Amino acid sequence: MNKMTDGLELGGIYSATTERIKAQDGDQSALGIAALMWISHAERPLQVDELCHALAVELGSTDFNADNVPSMSTLISCCQGLITVDKEASTVRLIHFTLQEYLSSHPDIFNRPHSVMAEICLTYLNSRQVKALSTAPSPDMESTPFLQYCAVYWGVHAKRELSERARSLAVELLEDHYGQISTILLLAHARLHLGDRENCPPFSGLHCASFFGIVEVVATLIEVECYDINEEGFWGCTPLSWAAYNGHEEVVKILLRRREVNPDKADDDGQTPLFFAAQNGHEGVVKTLLGQEEVNPDKPDRWGQTPLSIAAQNGYEGLLKILLERGVNPDKQDNDGRTPLLHAAWNRHEGVVKILLGREGVSPDKADNGGRTPLLHAAWDGHEGVVRMLLGREEVNPDKPDKYGRTPLSFAACNGHEGVVEVLLGRKEVNPEKLDNFGQTPLSDAAWNGHEGVVKILLGRGGVSPDRPDKFGRTPISFAACNGHDGVVKILLGREGVSLDKPDNDCQTPLLHAARNGHEGVVKILLGRGEVCPDKPDRYDRTPLQYAAQCGHDGVVALLQSHKAVTPSTA
């Protein structure tokens, strides 16, 4: 390699090396090129055993011959040093990312790689050794390390590039697809089957081909009379549902050409092919399905969500416009009372919010079953842009509480969203001191979670009490001390009217809360103030020192014992 670098650019080095690989004796040359093909075109990094088994497959054979499996040292030699083993991950990789770029820009090095890889995967899955594996109990797959990759990715390679041999092998596999180990591995990878392997879910060959979107295989299988084109497989999904779910537009069109196909058939959760396509943003499939008279564009699933609401939730602006053109209800609530606008506001989809606010019939202040409006949800998650858009509508009440009395300002303060807090406080209708059902203010919420910036903003507003207790007698400084927020404690100590030793309804002081939870920093700050009584007992007659000792907070114990106000009898 050092000699080849003389006067050569990196591309020249890789070119010269691949020529050296091709110039080796027949078997070594083929092995080296095949190894590079798999490493550079695989859907994920391959384990050492996976790669070695992939290279041992004999196309046209129904048996896997373990004697063909090459050693890793042989592969490294055949590849002239262009591959290496990642010892930590036990995977094989190219020596440098620039080699991947070189191979991608020189497709002529490999002859139809995805087609070949599909053929190899399918040959492996159709082999006697794999078909002999039982699914009950769970099989020992140590002798077939390439099985997982083949089961999950054969269809990905076949969809990209399909030879006639690969098509034939796929049909052979799928004609007997029920109960196969490859079926279970595929569904497990797709997180569609979380049960044990003894109970294989219904997932026919037509379901599988539709799932992968392999047009030629689907076309072949639907001509086989034994297939029910509307068969409800796993989760009650039909082949059309799987094709729509994964956005395989051509497969959807092929299936819809069959008169017996029900284009609006729902699965066990009431979700139709249109719902699946909308959920995953497949505009082409949505348009195709909407061209079917039988399809109801506003059909809800079991949770009351429609294709429009799921598109709004995921921020698909193009899909939203397509569905709105079909006259769907833009303000339809799901079972939780959430509208498409609320879903969009909650998930920060400003474009969707803008589209919906421009539609007649959309109520921008409609609350869900918990009394939470789109504004409240946007404030909760700190979506300042959405908050500003909603506040631009006269119908929106910026201080509207939910059923627990918590306002948009409460939630913004609780979660530390300073920008949203500033925007809301800019509205005269917003009461910065509004109590929720527990008597807590936005300042209490901010102090509880240690949001110093929000605490400063709120204290900078006239009329905000820094020491207002809730229904349980807990003040902002009690909340801050309880959770160990030194910074907030210091800010509050700098305000007039804050009682450092004020007990709550259980006679527990800020110092006691801090001591019980082991917050040394807060304990030190409070003990530095003369008005704090370090051994004041609560209603259970227990002192800060006793709580700290019981909970094993040695540092706090030492601080309290060293304080001159602690008496020997108390210690």
N, C-alpha and C positions, 0 to 999 in steps of 0.2 A: 504494500500500500504506500509506503514511504517513497519507493522508486516511482510509482505511478503519479505521485503528486507533482513531479517535476514538470512545470509549465502547463499543468492542467487545472481548470476550474473544478469546483465541486461536482458539477454535472458531468464533466469529462471523466472524473474519477469513477462515478457510479456507472457511467456508460462502459468504461473499460472493464470494470469488475463484472458487470452482467455479461459482457462478451466472454470473459474468462470462464464464467459459470457455464455458458452455452457450449464452450469449447471442450468441456470435460467429456469423459466417456459417457455413452448413452444413458445409463441408469443414473449416474451422478448428476448429469446435466438436467435430466427430467425431475429428479428429486429436488435439486436446488431451486429450479424455477417454480415448481409446485409449492415449495415451502414459502418462497417469497410471495406467491399469489395468495396463499391462505393468510399469512400474517398481515398483508397490506389490504386485503379485501374482506376479512372477517368482520362480523358485526360487533364483536367485542374481543378483547385480548384473549388468546387461547392459552390454556394450560399446556404444559409440556406433553402430558399424556394425550390430550385432545389432538394436538397437532400431529403427533406421531401416529395415532390411529387414523386420522384423516388421510395421511399420506400412504397408509397401508391398504386402503380400500381398493379393490379391483373391480372396475366397472364391468358389468355383465355377469358378475358372480353372485350366487345366492348365499355364499358362505363368506364369513370374515376369517381370513387366515392370519392368526396372530404372529406367525413366523415372518410376515412381511413388515412388521413394525420396526422402523429404523431407530437407532439410538440417537440421542441428542447430539452427541459428539460427531456422528456421521453427518447430521444435518448442518451443523455449523461449518464443517469442512466443505460440504457440497455448496454452501452459500458463500464460500470464500470470505468468511468473516463479516458478512453484512447483517447477520442476526446474532442476538445474544439472549441469555436467559436472565430475567429479572428475578433474582433469588428470593427477595422478600415476598413477591406475589406469586412466584412459581409460574410465571407466564413467559412466553417467548415474544420478543419485540425486535423491531429493526434497530440498528445501531444508533440512528439519529433521525429526528423528525424531518430533516431535509431529504432523507432517502424516501420517505413516504410521499413528499411533494414531487420528487423526481419520478417515482413509479406512477403516480397519478397523472403526470403530464406526458407519460409515454405508454399509452394503453396498448400499443402494439407488442409490448413485451409478453403479454399474456393473451391467449386466444379464448375469447368469450368466458372470462373468469367466473362470473356469477352463474352462468349456465352449467359449467363444469362443477362448481361447488354444489349446486342444487342436485345434480346427478349423483355426486358422491354422498351427500347427505341422505338422499332417498334410497340409494343402494344399501347404505348402512342400516337404515330403518327397516328395509325389506329383507334384511339378512336373517338367516335362520336363527342366529344367536340372539338377536334383539326380539324377534317374534316369539321366541321361547320364554322370554321373561314373563313371569306371572305378576299380576298387579296385586294379588292378595296371598300372603302378606306382602309388604313392601319389598321389592326385589333388591338383591345385592348387585349394584351397578358398577362395582370395581373393575369388572372384566370388560365393561363397555363405557369407558370414560368419555367417548365422543357422543354418546346418546343424548345428553342434555342439550348440547349445542344443535344437533341435527333436528331434534323435536321442535325446538323453539324457532330456528332460523331457516329451515329448508324453504319455507314458503316465501320468505323475504328475498332470498336469492332467486327463486323461481319466478317471482313477480318481476324482478328486474330484467331477467334474461332467461327465456325458456326454450330449450331444445325439444325436439320431438321425443328423444329418449327420456328427458326429464318429465315431460308430460305423461308419457306412458307409465313411468315409475310412480308418479304422483297418483294417477288413477288406480294403480295396483294397491298403493298404500291406503287410499281413501275408500276404496270399495269395501274394506274390512276395518273401518276406523273405530267402531264402537269397542270400548274396553281396552284399547291398546295403551301401553305404557307411554307411547309418544303423545297420545291425546291428553293424558293426565299431566304430563310434564309441561305441555304447551299451556294448558289452562292454569296450572299453578304459577307459571312464569307471568302470565297476564293477570294474575291475582283474581282470577275468576272462579277458582275452586280452592277453598281453604280446608276442605274435609280430608279424610284419610283416603288412601289410594285404593281401598277395597271397594269403594262405591264410586265408580266412574260416572260422571254426569253425562246425560244424553248430549252428544256432540257428533253429529254425523259427518261423513266426508264432505257433503255439500256445505254444511256449516263451516267446516275447516277451510275449504277452498274460498268461500265467501269472506271469511275472516281475513285471510291473506290477500284477497283481491286478485286471484290468478284467473284472468278472464278465460283463457283457453281451457283450463281444467273445469271451471264452472260450466262452461258451454257443453263440455263433454258429459259431465255428470247429470245435468238436467235432462239429458236425453235418455238416461237410464230409468226405466219404468219403476224400479223399486224405490226411487226417491220421492218423498212427499215434499214438494217445494215450499209448503207452508208449515212444515214440521216444527213444532215447538221443542227446541233443544234446551240446553242449560239456561236457567233463569226464564224459560219460556220464550227465548229469542228465536226468531226464524232466521234462515240464511239472509234474507233481505235486511233484517235488523243488524246482523254482523257486518254486512257490507256497508250499510249506512253509518254505523258506529265508527268504522275505520276510514270512511271517506273514499271508498272504492266506487267512483262514479260509473265506470264502464260496467262493472258487475251489477250495480243497481239497475242500470238500463237493460241488461240482458234478462235479469229476473223479472223486471216489470213487463217485458214483452210476453210473458206467459199469462194467458188469460186467467188461470186459476190462482195467481198470486194475489194475496190480500195486502195492499200497500199501507194499510192503516192498522195492521194487527199489533196489538199491544202485548208486552211481555208480562211477567208475573207482577211487576211493579206499575203496570199501566203505561209504560213508556213505549212509544211507537218508533218506527224507523225515522220519522221526521224529528222526533224529540232527540234521538241519538245523534243525528246529523247536526242539529242545532247546538247540542251540548258541546260538540267538538269542533264547531266552526267550519263545517264542510258546506260551503255555499253552493257549489255545483250540485251536490246531492240534494240539498234543500230545494233548489229550483226544480230539479227533476221530479222529486216527490210531489211538490206543489202542483205539478202538471197533471196529477192524477185526480180525477173527480172525487174518488172515494176518500181522499185524505182530508181529515179535519185539521186545519192549521192551528186551532185553538184548544186542542184536546189535552186535558190535564192528566198528569200521572196520579198515583195514589196519594202523593203529598200535595196535590193541587197545583203543581208547577206545570206551566205550559212551555211549548217551544220558545215563545217570546221571553218568558221570565228566565229560562236557563241561558238564552243568548245574552240577555241583559246582565245576568250574574257573571258571565264570563267575558263580557266586554266586546262582543262581536257586533260592531256597528253596521257592517254590511248586511249581516243576517237580520239584524233588527229592522233595517229599512225594507228588506224583502218581505218579511213577515207583516210589517205594518201596512204594506201595500195590499196585502190580502184581507185587510179589514179586521184583523184580530183585535181583541179588547186590550188596549194599552195599559189599563189600570186594574187588571184582574188580580185579585188577591189569592194567595195559596192558602193551605190549611192553617198556616201560622199568621195569616193576615198580611203577608208581605207582598208588596206590589213589585212589578219589574223596576220601577224607579227606586224603590228602597233597596233592592238587590244591587243595582248599579251604584247607588250612592255608598253603600256599605263597602263595596269592593273597589272604590276609587276610579271608576270608569267615567271620566268626565265627558267624553264624547257621547256615550250612551245617555248620560244624564241630560246633556244638551238636546239631544234628539227627542227624548221623551217629554222634556219640558216644553218643547215646541209643538206638542200634539194636543189637540182638543180632547177633553175627557180625562186628562191625567190630573189627579189631585196631588199637588206637591207636598201636602202636609198630612196625608193619610197615614195613620198610625197602624202598627201591627197589633197582634193580640196582647202584646206586653205594653202597649201604649207608646211604643218607640217609633218615631217618625223618621223619614229619610235623613233629615237634618241631624237628629240625635245619633243615628248610626254613623253618619259621616264624621261628626264631632268625636264620637267614641274612638274611632280609628285614626283620627288626625288628618283627614282628607281636606286640607284647607281650600283647595280649588273648588271642590264640590260644595263645601260649606258656603263659600262666596256666591256660587251659582244659585243655590237654594235660597239664600237670604235676599237675592235679587227679586224674588217673587213676593208680592204683597200678601198672598194667602198663607205664607209660612210664618208661624209663630216662633220666634227665636228663643223663647223661654218656656216652651211647652214641656211639661214633665211627663215621664212615663208613669206606670201604675204604682211605682215605688217612690214617686215624687222627685226623681232625679232628672235634671234638665240637661240640655246639650252642654252647658257650661260645667255642670257637675262631672260629666263624663270626660270632657276635654281636660279638666283640672286633674281628675283622678289618674289619667293616663299620661300626663305631662306634655300635652300638646300646646306649647306656648303660643304658636301662631294662631291656632284656632281660638284659644282663650282671648287673645288680643282682638281678633275679629268680632267675637261675640260681645265682648265688653264695649265694643264700639257702637252697639245698638242700645238705645235708651230703654227699650222694653226689657232688657235683661237685668235681672236682680242678682247682683254678685253675692248677696247674703241669703239667698233663698234656701230654705230648709227642706230636706227630703223627709220621707216618712219616719226616719230615725233621728231627725233633728240635726243632721249633719249638713254643713255648708260646703261649698266648693273648696274653701280654704282647708277644712278638715280633710277632704279627699286628697288634696295635694300634699298636705303634711303627712298623712298616713303612708303615702307612697314615696316620700322623699323628693318631690319635684321642687327643687329650690327656686328655679326660674319662675314657675307658676306662683309659688308662695309670694315672691317679691312683687309680681305683677298685681296679684289680688290685694296685697297690703298697701300697694300704691294707690288703690282706689278709695275714695272717701266713702265712709259708711260701713266698711268691712271690719268687724270686730275680731281682733286677734285671739280672743280668749272665750269665744262663745261655746258653751258646753252643748253636747247632744242630749238625747233623752236619757242616756246612761251616765251623764255627768262628765263625759270625756271631752277634753278640750283639744285644740290643734296640737299643743305642746305635748299632751299625753300621747296622742297618736304618733308623733315624731319620736318621742322617747321610747315608746314601746317597740318600735321597729328599728331603733338605732340610727336614726338619721341626724347625725351630728350637725350637719350644715343647716338643716331646717330649725333645729333647736337653737342654734346661735342666732339665726335671723329673728326668731320669735322673742328671744331674750332681749333683743335690741329694741323691742317695741314697748311703749308704755301700756300699762293695763294688763299685762300678762302675769298671771299668778303662777309662780314656779312650783308651789307646793300645794296647789289646789287638788283636793281629793275628788274622785268620782263617786258614783253611788255606792260603790263597794269600799269607799274610804281608801282607795289606792291612788297614790300620788304618781306624778311623772317619774320620780326617782325609783319608786317601787317597780313600776313597769320596766324601766331600763335595767334594774338590778336582776329581776326575775329572768329576763331574756339574755343576760350576759353582755350587755352593751357597755363596755368599759369607757369608751369615749364619751358617751352621754352622761354616765355616772360621774366621771371626772369633771365635766362641765358644770353639772348641777351642784356637786359638792363644793365647787368654787364660789357659789353664791351663798351669802350669809343667811338669807331668809329660808333656806331649805333645811328641814329637819330630817336628818339621815336615819333616825330610828322610829319614825312615826308608823304605828301599826295600822293595818287595815281592819275591816269589820270582822275578820277571822282572827284578829289579834296576832297577826304575823308581820314582822318587820322586813324591810328590804334585805337586811343581812341574812335573815333566816331563809328567805326565798333563794338568795344567791347561793347559800351554802347547800341547801337541799338540791339545787339544780347543778351543782358542781362547777360553778363559775368562780374559780379560785382567784382570778384577777380582780373581779368585783369585790369578793370577800376581803381581799387585802386592802383595797381602796377604802372600804367602809370601816374596817377595823383600825386603819391608821388615822381616820378622821377624829379629831379631838372631841367631837360631840357624841361619839359612840361610847356608851357607858360599859364598864366591865360586865355588869349583870346582863345587859342585853346581848353582848357578845357570847 
